[in-house]
Amino acid sequence: MIHSGIHHVTAIAGNARRNVEFYTRILGLRLVKKTVNFDDPGTYHFYYGDETGTPGTILTFFPWDHVAAGRTGIGETQETVFRVPESAIGYWTQRLIEKSVPHEAPVKRFGETLLSFKDPHGMRLALAGVPGIEAEAGWSDGEIPAEAAIRGFHSVNLLVADAAPTAAILTDVLGFAELGREGSLIRYRVAGETGLVGAGGIVDLHAAGGFLPARMGGGSVHHVAFRAEDDAAQAEMVKKLAENHNIHTTEQKDRNYFRSVYFREPGHVLFEIATDIPGFAADEPVAHLGEALKLPSFLEPHRARIEAVLPEIA
């Protein structure tokens, strides 16, 4: 198995309760971890994904009440796309209508049907109908039929002024290879695999000059994290960034469920490299993921104070 591709995507939301309700009840993702922003523990950090929070399925949020809306622009993720079976696009179109979710008419992109929509805080999302993934497991709590459930990420669409420098990082460091071009889009997939592209296996670069720089806020993607199998694989990526591209990462940060380094790629998008290990069952059993507020050991002595300021979400 090749351990490359998207590990997770982290975005900014508004009201915490609305965020949980949308991603668990409307989209049917599992809340696999309820913790806090380690750098700002008065704020939640929610992780949504499949049953176990498999890399390639994880969408995470920092929710802040009254956050100002972000502005999509150069140097940011323009759209975050999930995979569903091709036969499920009709189901999801009807569901978005019934739930009054703002959405666009389905279109074709690289031969696949794409259904674009927005979450309550303006984040640009889409569902890609992918043929041949019906047998893949998808998390379902019973409301959404298992055959229509989301099967992790399809792709992220990055808006950059010039594709070439970002492409060099994707292909030389992060394990992608160019797959094709369609208009102003260049598609990259995880290199070395054949057949169906697995969860988190695609990055689309949208090269377009003339846009304003992105402004971070509600609905913005804060960063995109890419997979490293373990610390050694991560260290090799860090070395390659420095030696081949003169890009230096942060020091490694322990996020309890993975270990991370961060850097700005040449197109100004914030990238992270996150280890697959130890995973989300590190501090609670799989059957009870996301039920209790989990804190890192250095914040545990402050639990009472933290819980007092966090908003109710149930």
C-alpha positions, 0 to 999 in steps of 0.5 A: 500500500502506498501511504501518500495523498491527503491526510486531512483538511482543516477549515474555519467555521462559525457556530460550533453546534451548527457545524456538528449538525451539518456534518453529522446529520446532513452529510452523515460523517462521523464525529471521530474526535472532539478536542480543542485547538491546542494553540487556542484551547478556548476553541473546539477542534472537531474531526469528522471522517469515516468509522475510524478516522482513516487518513483521506477521510478527515475534515476538521474544523476550528469553530469560532462564533461571530467569525468574519467571513473569509474570501476565497482567493489566490493561495487557498483551497477553493473547493473540498470534494468528497467521493460518493458512488456515481449512482448516489448523485441523484440521492444527494441532489434531492437531499440537498434540496430537502435540507435547503442546502445552497447548491449548484447544478451538477456538472462534469469534471474530468468525466465525473459528475460534480455536485457543488454546494456550501456549508452553513458558514460558506465553505465550498464543498462538492460531491464527486460521483465515482464509478466502481467504489460501491463496495468501499465501506462508508460510514452510515449512522442509519439516516443516509443509506450505506450505498450512498454514504460518503467514501472519504475525500475525492480531492482538493482544488487549490487556486494559485497564480502559477501552477508549476511551483506548486506542482513541483512540490506535489510531484517531487515531495508529496507523492503525486503525478500529473493525470490530465488537464481540463481547461485551467485545471491540472489534475494530480493523483497519487503516483505509483497506483493504477486503477481507481484513485483511493480516498484523498488521492487527487489534487486539482490545481486551478491556475488563474491570475488576476484574483485577489489573495485569499482572506482567512475567515469563516468558510476558509480552508486553513490548511491541507495535510498530506500523508506520511506513513511514519516519522521516518517518511515525514523526515525524508519529505522535510529533507527533500523540501529543504534540499530540493526546494529551499523550503523549511518546515516548522519543528514537528508538533505532536497533535496526539493523533498524528505528528505534524510539520507545516510549511507554505508551498510556493503558491502560498497555500499552507501545507502540513505533513501528518503521520498516519500514526498513532490514529484516533483510537489512541485515547478512546476506543473506536466504538466511542470515538467523538463522545467525550472531550479529549485533551492533550496531557498538557491541558488536562490540568486545566480541564475545568476551566476549558470546559467552562468556556466551550459552548454546548453542542448537544 
